[in-house]
Amino acid sequence: KDNTIMPNDYSVIVKTQRETGTSTQLANNQDFVKFKSEYMKLAARKSNIGIYVIVKQSSTSQNK
């Protein structure tokens, strides 16, 4: 069984610790570039952030 995780198998979500409402989902390279810019601003302010990785279930494991 191949357990390799591919980019389409997961989502990465970034949210500041005190933020309410929606978060930023890193779905492609452009989102990541935007995230790096925001991260630099947050790091300069010493803000805490949460990075969440959600691994999607494969279609074969959903059928079990």
PQR file of N, CA, C, O and H, with PARSE charges and radii, in Angstrom:
ATOM      1  N   LYS A   1       0.854  -1.190   0.000 -0.4000 1.5000
ATOM      2  CA  LYS A   1       0.000   0.000   0.000 -0.0000 2.0000
ATOM      3  C   LYS A   1       0.892   1.243   0.000  0.5500 1.7000
ATOM      4  O   LYS A   1       1.821   1.341   0.801 -0.5500 1.4000
ATOM      5  N   ASP A   2       0.610   2.183  -0.891 -0.4000 1.5000
ATOM      6  CA  ASP A   2       1.373   3.429  -0.990 -0.0000 2.0000
ATOM      7  C   ASP A   2       0.767   4.469  -0.048  0.5500 1.7000
ATOM      8  O   ASP A   2      -0.391   4.854  -0.211 -0.5500 1.4000
ATOM      9  H   ASP A   2      -0.145   2.102  -1.542  0.4000 1.0000
ATOM     10  N   ASN A   3       1.541   4.921   0.932 -0.4000 1.5000
ATOM     11  CA  ASN A   3       1.059   5.909   1.906 -0.0000 2.0000
ATOM     12  C   ASN A   3       1.588   7.311   1.623  0.5500 1.7000
ATOM     13  O   ASN A   3       1.582   8.161   2.514 -0.5500 1.4000
ATOM     14  H   ASN A   3       2.481   4.608   1.064  0.4000 1.0000
ATOM     15  N   THR A   4       2.044   7.564   0.404 -0.4000 1.5000
ATOM     16  CA  THR A   4       2.569   8.873   0.047 -0.0000 2.0000
ATOM     17  C   THR A   4       1.461   9.918   0.126  0.5500 1.7000
ATOM     18  O   THR A   4       0.358   9.707  -0.377 -0.5500 1.4000
ATOM     19  H   THR A   4       2.050   6.874  -0.319  0.4000 1.0000
ATOM     20  N   ILE A   5       1.764  11.039   0.759 -0.4000 1.5000
ATOM     21  CA  ILE A   5       0.794  12.135   0.864 -0.0000 2.0000
ATOM     22  C   ILE A   5       1.109  13.150  -0.226  0.5500 1.7000
ATOM     23  O   ILE A   5       2.220  13.674  -0.300 -0.5500 1.4000
ATOM     24  H   ILE A   5       2.660  11.210   1.168  0.4000 1.0000
ATOM     25  N   MET A   6       0.132  13.418  -1.059 -0.4000 1.5000
ATOM     26  CA  MET A   6       0.279  14.359  -2.159 -0.0000 2.0000
ATOM     27  C   MET A   6      -0.369  15.693  -1.777  0.5500 1.7000
ATOM     28  O   MET A   6      -1.185  15.729  -0.856 -0.5500 1.4000
ATOM     29  H   MET A   6      -0.771  12.992  -0.999  0.4000 1.0000
ATOM     30  N   PRO A   7      -0.023  16.796  -2.466 -0.5600 1.5000
ATOM     31  CA  PRO A   7      -0.594  18.107  -2.122  0.2800 2.0000
ATOM     32  C   PRO A   7      -2.121  18.154  -2.099  0.5500 1.7000
ATOM     33  O   PRO A   7      -2.694  18.919  -1.323 -0.5500 1.4000
ATOM     34  N   ASN A   8      -2.784  17.367  -2.921 -0.4000 1.5000
ATOM     35  CA  ASN A   8      -4.254  17.367  -2.931 -0.0000 2.0000
ATOM     36  C   ASN A   8      -4.850  16.590  -1.764  0.5500 1.7000
ATOM     37  O   ASN A   8      -6.065  16.604  -1.564 -0.5500 1.4000
ATOM     38  H   ASN A   8      -2.319  16.746  -3.551  0.4000 1.0000
ATOM     39  N   ASP A   9      -3.999  15.909  -0.989 -0.4000 1.5000
ATOM     40  CA  ASP A   9      -4.465  15.076   0.116 -0.0000 2.0000
ATOM     41  C   ASP A   9      -4.646  15.846   1.422  0.5500 1.7000
ATOM     42  O   ASP A   9      -5.151  15.288   2.397 -0.5500 1.4000
ATOM     43  H   ASP A   9      -3.013  15.897  -1.152  0.4000 1.0000
ATOM     44  N   TYR A  10      -4.248  17.106   1.459 -0.4000 1.5000
ATOM     45  CA  TYR A  10      -4.335  17.853   2.712 -0.0000 2.0000
ATOM     46  C   TYR A  10      -4.608  19.331   2.455  0.5500 1.7000
ATOM     47  O   TYR A  10      -4.425  19.835   1.347 -0.5500 1.4000
ATOM     48  H   TYR A  10      -3.839  17.559   0.667  0.4000 1.0000
ATOM     49  N   SER A  11      -5.049  20.005   3.507 -0.4000 1.5000
ATOM     50  CA  SER A  11      -5.241  21.459   3.481 -0.0000 2.0000
ATOM     51  C   SER A  11      -4.402  22.054   4.598  0.5500 1.7000
ATOM     52  O   SER A  11      -4.263  21.451   5.662 -0.5500 1.4000
ATOM     53  H   SER A  11      -5.198  19.595   4.407  0.4000 1.0000
ATOM     54  N   VAL A  12      -3.847  23.225   4.364 -0.4000 1.5000
ATOM     55  CA  VAL A  12      -3.104  23.953   5.389 -0.0000 2.0000
ATOM     56  C   VAL A  12      -3.866  25.241   5.655  0.5500 1.7000
ATOM     57  O   VAL A  12      -4.161  26.001   4.732 -0.5500 1.4000
ATOM     58  H   VAL A  12      -3.961  23.715   3.500  0.4000 1.0000
ATOM     59  N   ILE A  13      -4.183  25.481   6.921 -0.4000 1.5000
ATOM     60  CA  ILE A  13      -4.947  26.661   7.310 -0.0000 2.0000
ATOM     61  C   ILE A  13      -4.137  27.437   8.337  0.5500 1.7000
ATOM     62  O   ILE A  13      -3.585  26.858   9.272 -0.5500 1.4000
ATOM     63  H   ILE A  13      -3.943  24.864   7.670  0.4000 1.0000
ATOM     64  N   VAL A  14      -4.068  28.749   8.157 -0.4000 1.5000
ATOM     65  CA  VAL A  14      -3.299  29.614   9.049 -0.0000 2.0000
ATOM     66  C   VAL A  14      -4.237  30.626   9.677  0.5500 1.7000
ATOM     67  O   VAL A  14      -5.083  31.210   8.998 -0.5500 1.4000
ATOM     68  H   VAL A  14      -4.516  29.220   7.397  0.4000 1.0000
ATOM     69  N   LYS A  15      -4.084  30.830  10.974 -0.4000 1.5000
ATOM     70  CA  LYS A  15      -4.953  31.761  11.686 -0.0000 2.0000
ATOM     71  C   LYS A  15      -4.169  32.376  12.840  0.5500 1.7000
ATOM     72  O   LYS A  15      -3.424  31.676  13.526 -0.5500 1.4000
ATOM     73  H   LYS A  15      -3.397  30.356  11.525  0.4000 1.0000
ATOM     74  N   THR A  16      -4.334  33.682  13.060 -0.4000 1.5000
ATOM     75  CA  THR A  16      -3.704  34.283  14.233 -0.0000 2.0000
ATOM     76  C   THR A  16      -4.441  33.818  15.476  0.5500 1.7000
ATOM     77  O   THR A  16      -5.624  33.484  15.425 -0.5500 1.4000
ATOM     78  H   THR A  16      -4.940  34.250  12.503  0.4000 1.0000
ATOM     79  N   GLN A  17      -3.728  33.802  16.590 -0.4000 1.5000
ATOM     80  CA  GLN A  17      -4.307  33.252  17.814 -0.0000 2.0000
ATOM     81  C   GLN A  17      -5.556  34.005  18.247  0.5500 1.7000
ATOM     82  O   GLN A  17      -6.510  33.388  18.721 -0.5500 1.4000
ATOM     83  H   GLN A  17      -2.766  34.073  16.631  0.4000 1.0000
ATOM     84  N   ARG A  18      -5.570  35.296  18.097 -0.4000 1.5000
ATOM     85  CA  ARG A  18      -6.699  36.106  18.559 -0.0000 2.0000
ATOM     86  C   ARG A  18      -7.744  36.373  17.475  0.5500 1.7000
ATOM     87  O   ARG A  18      -8.747  37.039  17.732 -0.5500 1.4000
ATOM     88  H   ARG A  18      -4.795  35.797  17.712  0.4000 1.0000
ATOM     89  N   GLU A  19      -7.518  35.871  16.298 -0.4000 1.5000
ATOM     90  CA  GLU A  19      -8.420  36.104  15.167 -0.0000 2.0000
ATOM     91  C   GLU A  19      -9.717  35.318  15.336  0.5500 1.7000
ATOM     92  O   GLU A  19      -9.712  34.156  15.744 -0.5500 1.4000
ATOM     93  H   GLU A  19      -6.703  35.330  16.089  0.4000 1.0000
ATOM     94  N   THR A  20     -10.814  35.973  15.016 -0.4000 1.5000
ATOM     95  CA  THR A  20     -12.098  35.278  14.980 -0.0000 2.0000
ATOM     96  C   THR A  20     -12.589  35.290  13.543  0.5500 1.7000
ATOM     97  O   THR A  20     -12.168  36.124  12.742 -0.5500 1.4000
ATOM     98  H   THR A  20     -10.818  36.917  14.684  0.4000 1.0000
ATOM     99  N   GLY A  21     -13.459  34.386  13.227 -0.4000 1.5000
ATOM    100  CA  GLY A  21     -13.982  34.338  11.864 -0.0000 2.0000
ATOM    101  C   GLY A  21     -13.164  33.430  10.978  0.5500 1.7000
ATOM    102  O   GLY A  21     -12.625  32.424  11.439 -0.5500 1.4000
ATOM    103  H   GLY A  21     -13.801  33.709  13.878  0.4000 1.0000
ATOM    104  N   THR A  22     -13.066  33.784   9.694 -0.4000 1.5000
ATOM    105  CA  THR A  22     -12.422  32.914   8.721 -0.0000 2.0000
ATOM    106  C   THR A  22     -10.911  32.914   8.880  0.5500 1.7000
ATOM    107  O   THR A  22     -10.328  33.818   9.479 -0.5500 1.4000
ATOM    108  H   THR A  22     -13.503  34.602   9.320  0.4000 1.0000
ATOM    109  N   SER A  23     -10.296  31.885   8.333 -0.4000 1.5000
ATOM    110  CA  SER A  23      -8.850  31.757   8.357 -0.0000 2.0000
ATOM    111  C   SER A  23      -8.337  31.775   6.922  0.5500 1.7000
ATOM    112  O   SER A  23      -9.127  31.814   5.979 -0.5500 1.4000
ATOM    113  H   SER A  23     -10.769  31.150   7.846  0.4000 1.0000
ATOM    114  N   THR A  24      -7.029  31.746   6.757 -0.4000 1.5000
ATOM    115  CA  THR A  24      -6.424  31.738   5.436 -0.0000 2.0000
ATOM    116  C   THR A  24      -6.059  30.312   5.070  0.5500 1.7000
ATOM    117  O   THR A  24      -5.311  29.656   5.796 -0.5500 1.4000
ATOM    118  H   THR A  24      -6.388  31.714   7.524  0.4000 1.0000
ATOM    119  N   GLN A  25      -6.578  29.827   3.956 -0.4000 1.5000
ATOM    120  CA  GLN A  25      -6.234  28.483   3.504 -0.0000 2.0000
ATOM    121  C   GLN A  25      -5.172  28.593   2.428  0.5500 1.7000
ATOM    122  O   GLN A  25      -5.320  29.351   1.470 -0.5500 1.4000
ATOM    123  H   GLN A  25      -7.185  30.360   3.366  0.4000 1.0000
ATOM    124  N   LEU A  26      -4.093  27.829   2.594 -0.4000 1.5000
ATOM    125  CA  LEU A  26      -3.007  27.843   1.623 -0.0000 2.0000
ATOM    126  C   LEU A  26      -3.277  26.761   0.585  0.5500 1.7000
ATOM    127  O   LEU A  26      -2.934  25.596   0.787 -0.5500 1.4000
ATOM    128  H   LEU A  26      -3.973  27.214   3.373  0.4000 1.0000
ATOM    129  N   ALA A  27      -3.887  27.151  -0.516 -0.4000 1.5000
ATOM    130  CA  ALA A  27      -4.289  26.184  -1.533 -0.0000 2.0000
ATOM    131  C   ALA A  27      -3.317  26.116  -2.708  0.5500 1.7000
ATOM    132  O   ALA A  27      -3.292  25.125  -3.437 -0.5500 1.4000
ATOM    133  H   ALA A  27      -4.165  28.098  -0.679  0.4000 1.0000
ATOM    134  N   ASN A  28      -2.521  27.161  -2.893 -0.4000 1.5000
ATOM    135  CA  ASN A  28      -1.600  27.156  -4.027 -0.0000 2.0000
ATOM    136  C   ASN A  28      -0.390  28.035  -3.712  0.5500 1.7000
ATOM    137  O   ASN A  28      -0.298  28.610  -2.628 -0.5500 1.4000
ATOM    138  H   ASN A  28      -2.541  27.966  -2.301  0.4000 1.0000
ATOM    139  N   ASN A  29       0.526  28.132  -4.658 -0.4000 1.5000
ATOM    140  CA  ASN A  29       1.765  28.874  -4.452 -0.0000 2.0000
ATOM    141  C   ASN A  29       1.507  30.359  -4.210  0.5500 1.7000
ATOM    142  O   ASN A  29       2.199  30.978  -3.402 -0.5500 1.4000
ATOM    143  H   ASN A  29       0.451  27.664  -5.539  0.4000 1.0000
ATOM    144  N   GLN A  30       0.534  30.931  -4.887 -0.4000 1.5000
ATOM    145  CA  GLN A  30       0.210  32.351  -4.706 -0.0000 2.0000
ATOM    146  C   GLN A  30      -0.259  32.615  -3.274  0.5500 1.7000
ATOM    147  O   GLN A  30       0.112  33.624  -2.674 -0.5500 1.4000
ATOM    148  H   GLN A  30      -0.029  30.428  -5.543  0.4000 1.0000
ATOM    149  N   ASP A  31      -1.080  31.705  -2.725 -0.4000 1.5000
ATOM    150  CA  ASP A  31      -1.520  31.834  -1.332 -0.0000 2.0000
ATOM    151  C   ASP A  31      -0.327  31.780  -0.385  0.5500 1.7000
ATOM    152  O   ASP A  31      -0.278  32.514   0.602 -0.5500 1.4000
ATOM    153  H   ASP A  31      -1.382  30.886  -3.212  0.4000 1.0000
ATOM    154  N   PHE A  32       0.642  30.901  -0.692 -0.4000 1.5000
ATOM    155  CA  PHE A  32       1.811  30.767   0.172 -0.0000 2.0000
ATOM    156  C   PHE A  32       2.661  32.032   0.150  0.5500 1.7000
ATOM    157  O   PHE A  32       3.168  32.450   1.190 -0.5500 1.4000
ATOM    158  H   PHE A  32       0.602  30.305  -1.494  0.4000 1.0000
ATOM    159  N   VAL A  33       2.821  32.641  -1.009 -0.4000 1.5000
ATOM    160  CA  VAL A  33       3.586  33.890  -1.117 -0.0000 2.0000
ATOM    161  C   VAL A  33       2.913  34.983  -0.288  0.5500 1.7000
ATOM    162  O   VAL A  33       3.583  35.737   0.417 -0.5500 1.4000
ATOM    163  H   VAL A  33       2.408  32.301  -1.854  0.4000 1.0000
ATOM    164  N   LYS A  34       1.580  35.063  -0.378 -0.4000 1.5000
ATOM    165  CA  LYS A  34       0.826  36.041   0.411 -0.0000 2.0000
ATOM    166  C   LYS A  34       0.975  35.753   1.911  0.5500 1.7000
ATOM    167  O   LYS A  34       1.121  36.672   2.717 -0.5500 1.4000
ATOM    168  H   LYS A  34       1.036  34.451  -0.951  0.4000 1.0000
ATOM    169  N   PHE A  35       0.935  34.467   2.270 -0.4000 1.5000
ATOM    170  CA  PHE A  35       1.104  34.068   3.664 -0.0000 2.0000
ATOM    171  C   PHE A  35       2.469  34.493   4.199  0.5500 1.7000
ATOM    172  O   PHE A  35       2.564  34.994   5.320 -0.5500 1.4000
ATOM    173  H   PHE A  35       0.816  33.720   1.616  0.4000 1.0000
ATOM    174  N   LYS A  36       3.531  34.298   3.405 -0.4000 1.5000
ATOM    175  CA  LYS A  36       4.875  34.669   3.865 -0.0000 2.0000
ATOM    176  C   LYS A  36       4.949  36.152   4.180  0.5500 1.7000
ATOM    177  O   LYS A  36       5.565  36.547   5.170 -0.5500 1.4000
ATOM    178  H   LYS A  36       3.454  33.891   2.494  0.4000 1.0000
ATOM    179  N   SER A  37       4.328  36.974   3.351 -0.4000 1.5000
ATOM    180  CA  SER A  37       4.314  38.415   3.585 -0.0000 2.0000
ATOM    181  C   SER A  37       3.592  38.745   4.889  0.5500 1.7000
ATOM    182  O   SER A  37       4.088  39.525   5.701 -0.5500 1.4000
ATOM    183  H   SER A  37       3.827  36.653   2.547  0.4000 1.0000
ATOM    184  N   GLU A  38       2.415  38.144   5.084 -0.4000 1.5000
ATOM    185  CA  GLU A  38       1.652  38.364   6.320 -0.0000 2.0000
ATOM    186  C   GLU A  38       2.404  37.830   7.532  0.5500 1.7000
ATOM    187  O   GLU A  38       2.405  38.455   8.592 -0.5500 1.4000
ATOM    188  H   GLU A  38       2.012  37.510   4.425  0.4000 1.0000
ATOM    189  N   TYR A  39       3.045  36.673   7.374 -0.4000 1.5000
ATOM    190  CA  TYR A  39       3.788  36.074   8.483 -0.0000 2.0000
ATOM    191  C   TYR A  39       4.907  37.000   8.952  0.5500 1.7000
ATOM    192  O   TYR A  39       5.130  37.146  10.153 -0.5500 1.4000
ATOM    193  H   TYR A  39       3.045  36.165   6.513  0.4000 1.0000
ATOM    194  N   MET A  40       5.606  37.623   8.012 -0.4000 1.5000
ATOM    195  CA  MET A  40       6.696  38.541   8.378 -0.0000 2.0000
ATOM    196  C   MET A  40       6.158  39.702   9.216  0.5500 1.7000
ATOM    197  O   MET A  40       6.803  40.122  10.177 -0.5500 1.4000
ATOM    198  H   MET A  40       5.425  37.504   7.036  0.4000 1.0000
ATOM    199  N   LYS A  41       4.986  40.222   8.862 -0.4000 1.5000
ATOM    200  CA  LYS A  41       4.367  41.300   9.641 -0.0000 2.0000
ATOM    201  C   LYS A  41       3.994  40.808  11.036  0.5500 1.7000
ATOM    202  O   LYS A  41       4.241  41.497  12.026 -0.5500 1.4000
ATOM    203  H   LYS A  41       4.461  39.881   8.082  0.4000 1.0000
ATOM    204  N   LEU A  42       3.396  39.612  11.116 -0.4000 1.5000
ATOM    205  CA  LEU A  42       2.998  39.054  12.409 -0.0000 2.0000
ATOM    206  C   LEU A  42       4.215  38.749  13.274  0.5500 1.7000
ATOM    207  O   LEU A  42       4.187  38.978  14.484 -0.5500 1.4000
ATOM    208  H   LEU A  42       3.196  39.052  10.312  0.4000 1.0000
ATOM    209  N   ALA A  43       5.273  38.239  12.672 -0.4000 1.5000
ATOM    210  CA  ALA A  43       6.491  37.929  13.417 -0.0000 2.0000
ATOM    211  C   ALA A  43       7.121  39.204  13.974  0.5500 1.7000
ATOM    212  O   ALA A  43       7.642  39.203  15.089 -0.5500 1.4000
ATOM    213  H   ALA A  43       5.296  38.053  11.690  0.4000 1.0000
ATOM    214  N   ALA A  44       7.076  40.283  13.207 -0.4000 1.5000
ATOM    215  CA  ALA A  44       7.626  41.555  13.679 -0.0000 2.0000
ATOM    216  C   ALA A  44       6.848  42.071  14.885  0.5500 1.7000
ATOM    217  O   ALA A  44       7.419  42.713  15.767 -0.5500 1.4000
ATOM    218  H   ALA A  44       6.653  40.283  12.301  0.4000 1.0000
ATOM    219  N   ARG A  45       5.535  41.790  14.923 -0.4000 1.5000
ATOM    220  CA  ARG A  45       4.701  42.202  16.062 -0.0000 2.0000
ATOM    221  C   ARG A  45       4.688  41.152  17.168  0.5500 1.7000
ATOM    222  O   ARG A  45       4.060  41.341  18.210 -0.5500 1.4000
ATOM    223  H   ARG A  45       5.072  41.269  14.207  0.4000 1.0000
ATOM    224  N   LYS A  46       5.394  40.035  16.928 -0.4000 1.5000
ATOM    225  CA  LYS A  46       5.452  38.916  17.880 -0.0000 2.0000
ATOM    226  C   LYS A  46       4.067  38.353  18.181  0.5500 1.7000
ATOM    227  O   LYS A  46       3.769  37.983  19.316 -0.5500 1.4000
ATOM    228  H   LYS A  46       5.904  39.882  16.082  0.4000 1.0000
ATOM    229  N   SER A  47       3.228  38.294  17.155 -0.4000 1.5000
ATOM    230  CA  SER A  47       1.892  37.709  17.281 -0.0000 2.0000
ATOM    231  C   SER A  47       1.991  36.189  17.212  0.5500 1.7000
ATOM    232  O   SER A  47       2.857  35.647  16.526 -0.5500 1.4000
ATOM    233  H   SER A  47       3.470  38.595  16.232  0.4000 1.0000
ATOM    234  N   ASN A  48       1.111  35.516  17.918 -0.4000 1.5000
ATOM    235  CA  ASN A  48       1.046  34.057  17.859 -0.0000 2.0000
ATOM    236  C   ASN A  48       0.123  33.640  16.724  0.5500 1.7000
ATOM    237  O   ASN A  48      -0.935  34.236  16.520 -0.5500 1.4000
ATOM    238  H   ASN A  48       0.408  35.957  18.475  0.4000 1.0000
ATOM    239  N   ILE A  49       0.534  32.608  15.987 -0.4000 1.5000
ATOM    240  CA  ILE A  49      -0.313  32.082  14.921 -0.0000 2.0000
ATOM    241  C   ILE A  49      -0.471  30.575  15.101  0.5500 1.7000
ATOM    242  O   ILE A  49       0.362  29.910  15.716 -0.5500 1.4000
ATOM    243  H   ILE A  49       1.393  32.124  16.154  0.4000 1.0000
ATOM    244  N   GLY A  50      -1.554  30.064  14.551 -0.4000 1.5000
ATOM    245  CA  GLY A  50      -1.772  28.620  14.522 -0.0000 2.0000
ATOM    246  C   GLY A  50      -1.732  28.150  13.085  0.5500 1.7000
ATOM    247  O   GLY A  50      -2.303  28.779  12.195 -0.5500 1.4000
ATOM    248  H   GLY A  50      -2.231  30.604  14.051  0.4000 1.0000
ATOM    249  N   ILE A  51      -1.053  27.042  12.869 -0.4000 1.5000
ATOM    250  CA  ILE A  51      -1.000  26.435  11.543 -0.0000 2.0000
ATOM    251  C   ILE A  51      -1.623  25.054  11.674  0.5500 1.7000
ATOM    252  O   ILE A  51      -1.138  24.212  12.429 -0.5500 1.4000
ATOM    253  H   ILE A  51      -0.588  26.531  13.592  0.4000 1.0000
ATOM    254  N   TYR A  52      -2.691  24.830  10.940 -0.4000 1.5000
ATOM    255  CA  TYR A  52      -3.444  23.585  11.021 -0.0000 2.0000
ATOM    256  C   TYR A  52      -3.310  22.827   9.709  0.5500 1.7000
ATOM    257  O   TYR A  52      -3.510  23.392   8.634 -0.5500 1.4000
ATOM    258  H   TYR A  52      -3.085  25.514  10.326  0.4000 1.0000
ATOM    259  N   VAL A  53      -2.977  21.565   9.801 -0.4000 1.5000
ATOM    260  CA  VAL A  53      -2.901  20.707   8.624 -0.0000 2.0000
ATOM    261  C   VAL A  53      -4.013  19.673   8.747  0.5500 1.7000
ATOM    262  O   VAL A  53      -4.073  18.928   9.724 -0.5500 1.4000
ATOM    263  H   VAL A  53      -2.815  21.106  10.674  0.4000 1.0000
ATOM    264  N   ILE A  54      -4.881  19.635   7.760 -0.4000 1.5000
ATOM    265  CA  ILE A  54      -6.001  18.694   7.758 -0.0000 2.0000
ATOM    266  C   ILE A  54      -5.772  17.704   6.624  0.5500 1.7000
ATOM    267  O   ILE A  54      -5.776  18.072   5.449 -0.5500 1.4000
ATOM    268  H   ILE A  54      -4.832  20.241   6.966  0.4000 1.0000
ATOM    269  N   VAL A  55      -5.572  16.445   6.993 -0.4000 1.5000
ATOM    270  CA  VAL A  55      -5.365  15.395   6.002 -0.0000 2.0000
ATOM    271  C   VAL A  55      -6.728  14.817   5.635  0.5500 1.7000
ATOM    272  O   VAL A  55      -7.479  14.363   6.499 -0.5500 1.4000
ATOM    273  H   VAL A  55      -5.568  16.146   7.947  0.4000 1.0000
ATOM    274  N   LYS A  56      -7.031  14.842   4.349 -0.4000 1.5000
ATOM    275  CA  LYS A  56      -8.317  14.329   3.865 -0.0000 2.0000
ATOM    276  C   LYS A  56      -8.275  12.802   3.843  0.5500 1.7000
ATOM    277  O   LYS A  56      -7.232  12.205   3.574 -0.5500 1.4000
ATOM    278  H   LYS A  56      -6.422  15.210   3.647  0.4000 1.0000
ATOM    279  N   GLN A  57      -9.402  12.187   4.124 -0.4000 1.5000
ATOM    280  CA  GLN A  57      -9.489  10.733   4.030 -0.0000 2.0000
ATOM    281  C   GLN A  57      -9.481  10.325   2.570  0.5500 1.7000
ATOM    282  O   GLN A  57     -10.084  10.984   1.724 -0.5500 1.4000
ATOM    283  H   GLN A  57     -10.248  12.673   4.342  0.4000 1.0000
ATOM    284  N   SER A  58      -8.796   9.240   2.288 -0.4000 1.5000
ATOM    285  CA  SER A  58      -8.817   8.740   0.909 -0.0000 2.0000
ATOM    286  C   SER A  58     -10.161   8.083   0.638  0.5500 1.7000
ATOM    287  O   SER A  58     -10.849   7.659   1.566 -0.5500 1.4000
ATOM    288  H   SER A  58      -8.306   8.704   2.975  0.4000 1.0000
ATOM    289  N   SER A  59     -10.528   8.000  -0.614 -0.4000 1.5000
ATOM    290  CA  SER A  59     -11.825   7.411  -0.967 -0.0000 2.0000
ATOM    291  C   SER A  59     -11.881   5.936  -0.582  0.5500 1.7000
ATOM    292  O   SER A  59     -12.962   5.422  -0.300 -0.5500 1.4000
ATOM    293  H   SER A  59      -9.969   8.345  -1.368  0.4000 1.0000
ATOM    294  N   THR A  60     -10.742   5.244  -0.565 -0.4000 1.5000
ATOM    295  CA  THR A  60     -10.751   3.831  -0.193 -0.0000 2.0000
ATOM    296  C   THR A  60     -10.986   3.657   1.296  0.5500 1.7000
ATOM    297  O   THR A  60     -11.657   2.706   1.698 -0.5500 1.4000
ATOM    298  H   THR A  60      -9.863   5.662  -0.795  0.4000 1.0000
ATOM    299  N   SER A  61     -10.453   4.547   2.132 -0.4000 1.5000
ATOM    300  CA  SER A  61     -10.668   4.409   3.573 -0.0000 2.0000
ATOM    301  C   SER A  61     -12.070   4.863   3.968  0.5500 1.7000
ATOM    302  O   SER A  61     -12.575   4.436   5.006 -0.5500 1.4000
ATOM    303  H   SER A  61      -9.907   5.319   1.806  0.4000 1.0000
ATOM    304  N   GLN A  62     -12.711   5.713   3.175 -0.4000 1.5000
ATOM    305  CA  GLN A  62     -14.068   6.153   3.475 -0.0000 2.0000
ATOM    306  C   GLN A  62     -15.069   5.029   3.242  0.5500 1.7000
ATOM    307  O   GLN A  62     -16.129   4.999   3.867 -0.5500 1.4000
ATOM    308  H   GLN A  62     -12.301   6.060   2.331  0.4000 1.0000
ATOM    309  N   ASN A  63     -14.741   4.116   2.356 -0.4000 1.5000
ATOM    310  CA  ASN A  63     -15.661   3.026   2.036 -0.0000 2.0000
ATOM    311  C   ASN A  63     -15.585   1.875   3.030  0.5500 1.7000
ATOM    312  O   ASN A  63     -16.413   0.966   2.967 -0.5500 1.4000
ATOM    313  H   ASN A  63     -13.880   4.140   1.848  0.4000 1.0000
ATOM    314  N   LYS A  64     -14.633   1.882   3.933 -0.4000 1.5000
ATOM    315  CA  LYS A  64     -14.463   0.788   4.901 -0.0000 2.0000
ATOM    316  C   LYS A  64     -15.333   0.969   6.103  0.5500 1.7000
ATOM    317  O   LYS A  64     -15.311   0.139   7.012 -0.5500 1.4000
ATOM    318  H   LYS A  64     -13.961   2.620   3.984  0.4000 1.0000
TER
END
